[in-house]
Amino acid sequence: MPQSKDIFPRKVGEWTELNRKEVYDNPWITVTHSEVLNPNGGKGQYGVVHFKNLALGIIPLDENLNTWLVGQERFPFNGKYTWEIIEGGGPVEMDPLASAQRELAEEGGVQAQKWEWIQQMDLSNSATNEHALIYVAQGLKPVPTAPDDSEKLSLQKRPFLEVHEMVLKGKIIDSLSVVGILKAHYWLKEKGRL
């Protein structure tokens, strides 16, 4: 997030930010409101959610191409129950791989010897600056799970191709999961493993 030392008005690409005020802050996000001139010169306003963590997705794959899905209720969607790849976050100033390793152990109950970054993405670039990284983790060994106190998770080990089919049939719709599983499928084909 830009710091309060910014001088206004200021150029943001072809946009002009006339002013900005912080309207909300918690340990995970800050929300700002800005008066702007759009690239065509029209006046407008922009609310932006600034994330303090990177979003991380992990697809663990064992030697038989099984993976793990996490089931949980999601508060922003009125408690809708979803199945997702292992996901979490890590402070933007921290090594993202270290954060992904922590999430895999906490939620999936496994550690991995081999990690490969397969995708990066911006999750909702019209209103947030949230950035995501997705990894494939291999060479797995079990460790105790340790989910956050706020999480009530279910864990399933399933064949990767079955999980890929769940995405294609719309049974998995979480954005990190959809992109991660589709990219992992492509990555496995490129490696000659599918």
C-alpha positions in Angstrom: 0.0 0.0 0.0 1.3 3.5 -0.7 2.5 5.2 2.4 1.0 8.4 3.9 4.0 10.4 2.8 2.7 10.3 -0.8 2.0 13.8 -2.1 -1.3 14.5 -3.8 -2.3 14.8 -6.5 -0.1 12.0 -7.8 0.1 10.0 -11.0 -0.7 6.2 -10.8 0.0 5.1 -14.4 -2.6 7.1 -16.5 -4.7 7.7 -13.4 -4.4 10.7 -11.1 -5.0 10.1 -7.4 -6.3 13.4 -6.0 -6.4 12.3 -2.3 -6.6 9.1 -0.2 -8.0 8.3 3.2 -7.8 5.1 5.2 -11.3 3.9 6.1 -10.6 0.5 7.7 -7.7 -1.4 9.0 -7.2 -4.9 10.7 -4.3 -7.3 10.9 -5.0 -8.6 7.3 -6.3 -5.7 5.2 -6.4 -2.0 4.9 -9.2 -0.3 2.9 -8.7 3.1 1.4 -10.9 5.5 -0.4 -9.4 7.8 -3.2 -10.8 10.6 -5.3 -9.4 10.1 -8.8 -9.2 11.3 -12.3 -9.5 8.2 -14.6 -7.3 7.8 -17.7 -9.9 9.7 -19.8 -9.9 12.7 -17.4 -13.2 12.0 -15.7 -13.7 12.4 -12.0 -14.4 9.3 -9.9 -13.7 7.5 -6.7 -11.9 4.2 -6.0 -12.1 2.0 -2.9 -9.1 -0.4 -2.7 -8.6 -3.4 -0.3 -4.8 -3.6 0.4 -3.7 -7.0 1.5 -1.0 -7.4 4.1 -0.3 -11.0 3.1 0.4 -12.9 -0.1 -2.3 -15.5 -1.0 -0.7 -19.0 -1.2 -2.0 -22.2 -2.8 -0.3 -25.6 -2.4 -1.0 -28.7 -4.4 0.7 -31.7 -2.7 1.2 -34.7 -4.9 2.3 -38.0 -3.6 4.1 -40.7 -5.7 0.7 -42.1 -6.9 -0.6 -38.6 -8.0 -3.0 -38.2 -5.1 -3.5 -34.8 -3.6 -5.3 -33.3 -0.6 -8.4 -31.1 -0.5 -9.5 -29.0 2.4 -13.2 -28.5 3.2 -14.4 -25.6 5.2 -17.2 -23.0 5.5 -16.4 -19.6 4.1 -17.8 -16.6 6.0 -17.9 -14.1 3.1 -20.2 -16.5 1.2 -22.7 -16.9 4.0 -21.0 -20.0 5.4 -21.0 -21.9 2.1 -19.0 -25.1 2.4 -16.2 -25.4 -0.2 -13.5 -27.9 -1.2 -10.2 -26.2 -2.0 -6.5 -26.9 -2.4 -4.4 -26.1 0.7 -4.4 -22.3 1.0 -3.2 -19.7 3.3 -1.2 -16.5 3.5 2.1 -15.1 4.4 3.3 -11.6 5.2 4.4 -9.9 2.0 7.8 -9.2 3.5 8.4 -12.9 4.3 9.8 -15.6 2.0 6.6 -17.0 0.3 8.0 -20.5 0.1 8.5 -20.6 3.9 4.9 -19.5 4.4 3.7 -22.1 1.9 5.7 -24.8 3.8 4.0 -23.7 7.0 0.5 -23.8 5.5 1.1 -27.3 4.0 2.1 -28.7 7.4 -0.7 -26.8 9.3 -3.6 -27.7 7.0 -2.4 -30.8 5.1 -0.4 -32.6 7.8 2.5 -33.1 5.4 5.9 -31.7 4.7 7.5 -31.8 1.2 11.1 -32.2 0.1 10.6 -30.8 -3.4 8.7 -27.6 -4.2 7.9 -26.0 -7.6 6.3 -22.7 -8.1 3.8 -23.1 -11.0 1.7 -19.9 -11.1 1.2 -16.4 -9.9 -1.9 -14.3 -10.3 -3.7 -11.2 -9.2 -7.0 -12.3 -7.5 -9.3 -9.4 -8.0 -7.4 -6.5 -9.6 -10.4 -4.2 -10.0 -10.7 -3.6 -6.2 -7.8 -5.3 -4.4 -4.0 -5.6 -4.7 -4.1 -9.2 -3.5 -1.4 -11.3 -5.2 -1.2 -15.1 -5.2 1.5 -17.8 -5.7 0.7 -21.4 -6.3 3.1 -24.3 -5.7 3.3 -28.0 -6.3 4.8 -29.9 -3.4 6.3 -33.4 -3.7 8.4 -35.9 -1.7 5.8 -35.9 1.1 6.0 -37.2 4.7 3.3 -36.9 7.3 3.4 -34.4 10.2 0.8 -33.4 12.7 -1.8 -30.8 11.5 -2.1 -27.5 13.3 -4.8 -25.4 11.8 -5.5 -21.9 13.1 -7.9 -21.5 16.0 -10.4 -20.0 13.7 -10.4 -22.9 11.2 -12.6 -26.0 11.3 -11.2 -28.0 8.5 -11.9 -31.4 6.8 -9.1 -33.0 4.9 -9.5 -35.5 2.0 -6.8 -37.4 0.1 -8.0 -37.9 -3.5 -6.6 -38.9 -6.9 -5.4 -35.7 -8.7 -7.3 -36.6 -11.9 -10.5 -36.9 -9.9 -9.9 -33.4 -8.4 -9.2 -32.1 -11.9 -12.6 -33.5 -13.0 -14.2 -31.8 -10.0 -12.9 -28.5 -11.4 -14.1 -29.2 -14.9 -17.6 -30.1 -13.6 -17.8 -26.9 -11.5 -17.7 -28.7 -8.1 -14.6 -26.8 -7.1 -15.0 -23.0 -7.8 -12.5 -21.3 -5.5 -10.2 -19.2 -7.7 -6.8 -20.4 -6.3 -8.0 -24.0 -6.5 -9.3 -23.8 -10.1 -6.2 -22.0 -11.5 -3.9 -24.2 -9.4 -5.4 -27.5 -10.4 -5.7 -26.6 -14.1 -2.1 -25.4 -14.1 -0.9 -28.4 -12.2 -2.6 -30.6 -14.8 -0.8 -28.8 -17.6 2.5 -29.0 -15.6 2.1 -32.8 -15.1 1.4 -33.3 -18.8 4.5 -31.3 -19.7 6.5 -33.5 -17.3 5.1 -36.6 -19.0 3.4 -37.8 -15.8 -0.1 -37.8 -17.3 
